[in-house]
Amino acid sequence: MAKHDTYEAKTEALLEPIAKDCGVQIYDVEFVNEAGEWYLRAYIDKEGGVTINDCEAVSRRLSDELDRDDFIEEAYYLEVSSPGLGRALKKDKHLAASIGENVELKTYKPIDKQKEFAGVLKNFDAESIVLEINGEDKSFKRSEIALIKLALEL
């Protein structure tokens, strides 16, 4: 397991009881390097959406636990936030919760001369994701997909 995967797993384990106490669910945890800076991000959610107060309460408690355990070697910024309306669907649990929703999908390489697709998420398995686009089902190999996220509906 890569070091950042270990950091994410340990952080998620610390976050579980905090999230439960604060009445939120964990959507995702990521440890990423952006422009030479490390960020530990915890995305939380709840029915009706999270508030700034939810994020603050979780952030304070998680920060204390991270300081106590001190398992991350690199200097990093801690961020706790909502995954947002156009949230990325990274895990199977995210896909399962989004069946029937409008999504946007981007591929690494063009397929039929395009890299961006929009449609309704129909189903998925370990190898592929199926969207209904203009009334027809189109299957994408997971290895071809750079990003899949909920479509913003304004």
HUFEN-V471999 format. One record per residue. RES is the residue in one letter. SS is DSSP state (~ for helix, > for strand, _ for the rest). OMEGA is omega in whole degrees, 0 to 359 (* if undefined). Layout:
RES/SS/OMEGA
RES/SS/OMEGA
//
This chain:
M/_/179
A/_/183
K/~/182
H/~/176
D/~/177
T/~/178
Y/~/181
E/~/181
A/~/180
K/~/178
T/~/179
E/~/177
A/~/176
L/~/185
L/~/185
E/~/180
P/~/178
I/~/180
A/~/180
K/~/180
D/~/183
C/~/177
G/_/179
V/_/174
Q/>/175
I/>/175
Y/>/181
D/>/172
V/>/177
E/>/176
F/>/188
V/>/176
N/>/178
E/>/178
A/_/176
G/_/179
E/>/178
W/>/179
Y/>/171
L/>/184
R/>/174
A/>/178
Y/>/181
I/>/182
D/>/171
K/_/178
E/_/182
G/_/177
G/_/180
V/_/178
T/_/176
I/~/178
N/~/176
D/~/181
C/~/180
E/~/181
A/~/180
V/~/182
S/~/181
R/~/182
R/~/179
L/~/179
S/~/178
D/~/180
E/~/178
L/~/177
D/~/181
R/~/182
D/~/174
D/_/182
F/_/181
I/_/185
E/_/184
E/_/170
A/_/183
Y/>/173
Y/>/176
L/>/176
E/>/174
V/>/183
S/>/172
S/>/176
P/_/176
G/_/182
L/_/180
G/_/187
R/_/176
A/>/179
L/_/188
K/_/188
K/_/179
D/~/180
K/~/177
H/~/179
L/~/182
A/~/181
A/~/186
S/_/176
I/_/181
G/_/180
E/_/174
N/>/182
V/>/172
E/>/183
L/>/177
K/>/180
T/>/178
Y/>/182
K/>/180
P/>/172
I/>/185
D/_/176
K/_/174
Q/>/181
K/>/182
E/>/183
F/>/177
A/>/179
G/>/180
V/>/177
L/>/183
K/>/178
N/>/181
F/>/170
D/_/184
A/_/185
E/_/189
S/>/175
I/>/182
V/>/174
L/>/169
E/>/181
I/>/181
N/_/176
G/_/180
E/>/178
D/>/177
K/>/182
S/>/178
F/>/173
K/>/179
R/~/180
S/~/179
E/~/190
I/>/176
A/>/184
L/>/168
I/>/183
K/>/174
L/>/177
A/_/175
L/_/179
E/_/183
L/_/*
//
